[in-house]
Amino acid sequence: MQTMAAFQLIAGHPDEAKRYLGIYFDGIYQNQIDARGEQPFEVLRSRTYHYRAYGAAGMQLIVRSLKVKLTRF
């Protein structure tokens, strides 16, 4: 979903990008970060830091670019 949101943003379709963010944050995101802020699925991968840091940074960039407020999460 993160990649699709980025592509929509680059293509000049901010409403579609926001739709993909909604799908992400209302769906798979709910199980990706636990109560301690850990990303349990990323810890199991071979490049743990890379997946945790850059995945979060990419989503943050998209959210900031769209000026989306994440107060509901």
Secondary structure, DSSP 4 states (H G I P E B T S, - for coil): -HHHHHHHHHTT-HHHHHHHHHHHHHTGGGGTS-TTS--HHHHTSTTHHHHHHHHHHHHHHHHHHHT---TT-
